[in-house]
Amino acid sequence: MGLFLLIAAVLLIDLGIKDTIEREDPSVFPKELEGTRGMIMLHRDHNDGLPFGILRQKKELVKQLPLAVVSAVAGIFAWIYPKKGNMPEKIGLALVIGGGLSNLYDRMTRGYVVDYVSIRWKKLKEVTFNLADVCVILGAFLLLIVEMFQSVREK
């Protein structure tokens, strides 16, 4: 049950932040997140492509590709969920699903993904992202680490 709560929390928190950002006057962005001494900036960016604006001109593909990926990950999650153990994999998949669903919802309803934060540090300052993106990356990284450990154990 906790894994479904994790999926719901990622989805609802990110969508709530996106709605808050969308209601703000666009002229106030970018702005510093209070208490971060300029390290974290808030934005109101609309990405109508895949990450980094890839395939921006292929609107239908930009909707269908993430739908296929989220569906595949959800299928893997449904297959692994009833099995005992495998908690790191389950958490990784739940993070990917929650983040993927949030960005997919944006693509399907708004026609773009709302990106709202950047970190003012080296090359990261050039990238604007959202909580859903962070969860997808963390979930994928967790899955990669688990796979690496399993591969080492099998040798």
C-alpha positions as CSV (number, residue, x, y, z in Angstrom):
1,M,0.0,0.0,0.0
2,G,2.9,2.4,0.8
3,L,4.2,2.2,-2.8
4,F,0.8,3.3,-4.1
5,L,0.9,6.2,-1.7
6,L,4.4,7.1,-2.9
7,I,3.1,7.2,-6.5
8,A,0.2,9.3,-5.5
9,A,2.3,11.7,-3.4
10,V,4.8,12.3,-6.2
11,L,1.9,12.8,-8.7
12,L,-0.2,15.1,-6.5
13,I,2.6,17.2,-5.0
14,D,4.2,17.9,-8.4
15,L,0.8,18.7,-10.0
16,G,0.0,21.0,-7.1
17,I,3.3,22.8,-7.5
18,K,2.8,23.1,-11.3
19,D,-0.7,24.5,-10.7
20,T,0.6,27.1,-8.2
21,I,3.4,28.1,-10.7
22,E,0.8,28.4,-13.5
23,R,-1.4,30.7,-11.5
24,E,1.5,33.1,-10.9
25,D,2.0,36.2,-13.1
26,P,4.6,35.1,-15.7
27,S,6.4,38.5,-15.3
28,V,7.7,37.5,-11.8
29,F,9.8,34.7,-13.1
30,P,12.5,33.7,-12.8
31,K,12.7,34.5,-9.1
32,E,14.9,33.3,-6.2
33,L,13.5,30.6,-3.9
34,E,13.5,32.3,-0.5
35,G,16.2,31.1,1.9
36,T,18.5,29.6,-0.8
37,R,20.8,32.6,-1.3
38,G,20.2,32.5,-5.0
39,M,21.2,28.8,-5.4
40,I,17.6,27.8,-6.4
41,M,15.6,29.7,-8.9
42,L,11.9,29.3,-9.7
43,H,10.7,29.5,-13.3
44,R,7.6,29.1,-15.3
45,D,8.8,27.3,-18.4
46,H,6.6,25.3,-20.8
47,N,8.3,22.4,-22.5
48,D,6.3,21.2,-25.4
49,G,8.8,18.5,-26.4
50,L,10.6,15.7,-24.6
51,P,13.4,16.6,-22.2
52,F,15.5,19.5,-23.5
53,G,12.9,20.2,-26.1
54,I,13.6,17.2,-28.2
55,L,11.0,16.4,-30.9
56,R,9.1,19.6,-30.2
57,Q,7.7,19.5,-33.8
58,K,6.3,16.0,-33.3
59,K,3.4,16.8,-31.0
60,E,1.6,13.4,-31.2
61,L,4.9,11.4,-30.8
62,V,5.7,13.6,-27.7
63,K,2.4,12.4,-26.2
64,Q,2.5,8.8,-27.3
65,L,6.1,7.9,-26.4
66,P,5.8,8.9,-22.7
67,L,2.5,7.1,-22.6
68,A,4.1,3.9,-23.9
69,V,7.0,4.2,-21.4
70,V,4.9,4.9,-18.4
71,S,2.6,2.0,-19.4
72,A,5.6,-0.4,-19.7
73,V,7.0,0.7,-16.3
74,A,3.5,0.2,-14.8
75,G,3.3,-3.2,-16.3
76,I,6.7,-4.2,-14.8
77,F,5.6,-2.8,-11.4
78,A,2.3,-4.8,-11.6
79,W,4.4,-7.9,-12.3
80,I,6.9,-7.4,-9.5
81,Y,4.6,-5.9,-6.9
82,P,3.1,-9.2,-5.6
83,K,6.5,-10.8,-5.2
84,K,8.1,-10.8,-1.8
85,G,11.2,-8.6,-1.3
86,N,12.5,-6.6,-4.2
87,M,11.7,-3.4,-2.3
88,P,14.5,-1.2,-3.9
89,E,13.2,-2.1,-7.4
90,K,9.6,-1.5,-6.3
91,I,10.5,2.0,-4.9
92,G,12.5,2.8,-8.0
93,L,9.5,1.8,-10.2
94,A,7.1,3.7,-8.0
95,L,9.2,6.9,-8.3
96,V,9.4,6.5,-12.1
97,I,5.6,5.9,-12.4
98,G,4.7,8.9,-10.1
99,G,6.9,11.3,-12.0
100,G,6.0,9.9,-15.4
101,L,2.3,10.2,-14.7
102,S,2.6,13.8,-13.6
103,N,4.5,14.8,-16.7
104,L,2.2,12.7,-18.9
105,Y,-0.8,14.4,-17.4
106,D,0.7,17.8,-18.3
107,R,1.3,16.6,-21.9
108,M,-2.2,15.3,-22.3
109,T,-4.1,18.2,-20.7
110,R,-1.9,21.2,-21.3
111,G,0.1,20.2,-24.3
112,Y,3.4,20.9,-22.5
113,V,5.2,20.1,-19.3
114,V,5.6,22.8,-16.7
115,D,9.2,23.0,-15.5
116,Y,9.7,25.3,-12.5
117,V,13.1,25.0,-10.8
118,S,16.8,25.4,-11.6
119,I,19.9,25.0,-9.5
120,R,22.4,27.8,-9.9
121,W,25.5,25.6,-10.0
122,K,27.8,25.0,-12.9
123,K,26.0,23.4,-15.9
124,L,22.9,22.7,-13.9
125,K,21.9,26.4,-14.1
126,E,21.1,25.9,-17.7
127,V,18.5,23.2,-17.0
128,T,15.0,23.8,-15.7
129,F,13.1,20.8,-14.3
130,N,10.3,19.8,-11.9
131,L,9.8,17.3,-9.1
132,A,8.5,14.7,-11.5
133,D,11.8,14.8,-13.4
134,V,13.8,14.4,-10.2
135,C,11.7,11.4,-9.2
136,V,12.1,9.7,-12.6
137,I,15.8,10.2,-12.5
138,L,16.1,9.0,-8.9
139,G,13.9,6.0,-9.6
140,A,15.9,5.1,-12.7
141,F,19.2,5.6,-10.8
142,L,17.9,3.3,-8.0
143,L,17.0,0.6,-10.5
144,L,20.4,0.9,-12.1
145,I,22.2,0.6,-8.8
146,V,20.1,-2.5,-7.9
147,E,20.9,-4.1,-11.3
148,M,24.6,-3.4,-10.8
149,F,24.7,-5.0,-7.4
150,Q,22.7,-8.0,-8.7
151,S,25.1,-8.4,-11.6
152,V,28.1,-8.4,-9.2
153,R,26.5,-10.9,-6.9
154,E,25.8,-13.3,-9.8
155,K,29.5,-13.4,-10.7
